[in-house]
Amino acid sequence: MTGYGESAPADKLFPFFGFTAENIVAKAHKVLGVKGA
């Protein structure tokens, strides 16, 4: 993990670490094998 100890409001840190709705949906689709979504 790079960035241990980061401190900022959640709305700044979540995107920094890749926790966005788009990334989470894309990862779920990949894990579930959803094509063309």
C-alpha positions, -999 to +999 in steps of 0.1 A: +000+000+000+014+034-009-001+063+010-006+048+044-015+075+068-031+098+043-054+123+059-081+143+043-119+144+039-134+112+025-146+130-007-109+136-014-094+103-002-119+079-018-111+090-054-074+091-046-075+054-037-098+045-065-130+042-045-154+057-070-188+044-081-174+039-116-144+019-105-164-002-081-190-011-108-163-018-133-145-041-108-178-059-100-185-064-137-150-078-142-153-102-113-188-113-123-178-117-160-203-092-172-196-084-209-204-051-226-215-033-195 
